[in-house]
Amino acid sequence: MTAAVSAVRESAPPSLARCRELVRPRLREAVERLHPWVAEMAAYSFGWCEVGGAPASAPGGKGVRQALAVLGAEAAGADARAGVPAAVAVELVHAFSLLHDDIMDGDATRRRRPAVWQAYGTGPAVLAGDALFALAVETLAAAPQGPGALRLLSAALADLVRGQADDLVFATRPWTGPGRVTPREYRVMAEGKTGALLGCALALGAALGGAPRDTVGALDRAGRHLGVAFQLVDDVLGIWGDPAVTGKPVGGDLREGKKTFPVLAALGSPAARRLPALLGSREYERAAALIEDAGGRAAALAEARSRTAAARELLGSAQLAAGPAGELTRLLDHLVGREL
């Protein structure tokens, strides 16, 4: 582990580790109900095992969504355990979406290991993703207030699919001209692809914790703003981030031709007329400098700050328990404070 990566992990708020420890046993129990081969692929995706089932020490995800679900329940005044079914469900959905995303995007690695489709094959990875999705639905159906919780999850999944569809279509559209992707379209895509599940995690936890409908709605909106802010900061790191932290080469998103917010914002400036030509000729360092000079980086960070402020305002206006509300704010600052 590099010093930079270690520093990032050490700076994580304690709520992430606390919620992971609470949720992990239930998450493992859920995965163990799957067909043994499918369960192995799921365990591999979570970093619990190697191909073949041998125990692994690969780092898993941060557990952001499960933490949001648990903190959502606590913020509603309930015991943390009330949010565990929501946490398990959203973590399963997140894992399902990553398995399928890696196939659609052709990403061969995930968390510095071969992606599931590379390790086991495309068909098996699709099957594992489907199984995780079905398991998420089963988990929520068995929870208190199951029907209402399933409605929240279904709405988030519909938005997630729309966001993913937009993201795939964006890759086929031109950089310039009437068919180009606009920053407004990108915001809508990011809210669906990234924000919907973050909002759902908060809302589900609060709903299972007995929060009133207005509070559940406010937390859903806060999570969606958080998701857009997180995606925007991720876009900045994808161009200018430290490879030791991001795991990608400098300018990785430019090399992959991704239509991220800094690029789209820069293309709206006359100063960036040469940007499509630089990208086409693979002059990525010059392209990154031009995007920054044209205001793309500043625009992305300004939008992220605006979304973060909106999320904080929603958390501040909702009827939440003070301690968990403070933990939510600290978690928000950690997630989007990487470049702000």
Summary of the structure (lengths in Angstrom):
residues: 340
radius of gyration: 19.8
end to end distance: 24.6
largest distance: 56.9
contacts: 1220
relative contact order: 0.11
helix: 73%
strand: 2%
